[in-house]
Amino acid sequence: SRLVLLVATLGLVSALPVLKSQRAWVQINMSNNPNVPIIIELDGTDAPVTSANFLRLIENHVYDDTVFHRVVPEFVAQGGDPSQTHSNSGRNAQVDSIPLEVRALGEESPEYGTPLASNKQPVLKHELGSIAMARTNDPNSASSQFYFVTGPQQNVKHLDGGYAVFGKVVKGMESVSAIQQGDYILAIRVLEPEKVEIGANNSL
């Protein structure tokens, strides 16, 4: 039943690490424009589980050499699949999935496991420069694949509340806009890691 699923999802969430810091920053150097790095600001307040997952995958080198395999102009550029790498040595990395995480306006903490109800609005919306987790039709299937929003809000607003936005590009948007299918990550690292605190989820 829906209640059983909700309880199971909350149990899973409580076991996942969260980003305790309000913000964290990540730098990506892309093959298409290596001298203009992309700086991403992650939101530990509104997407603590999703942000912590992204940081953990960076530390585990899951994103090294991965290509952007899906690029739809004026919509999204999607990458992060460890089985699709520039060197064609695709890694069959086992990446655990995480539950959908969306915080609604007016709520103290994110909701997990199901898309927001139609009468709610997410705090983190899809807009130019947003970064969000890709997934299948299963709301709780996101693992490592992510996408940058490369089009105007009217092209992506239907994704709001159903996909987990967890940050935004704060510098280097020209490199994001220039991504073509097959471009790949040359380097990715956490900036000022000493300021990043990841810990247990004590909110549930």
Disulfide bonds with the S-S distance in Angstrom:
none
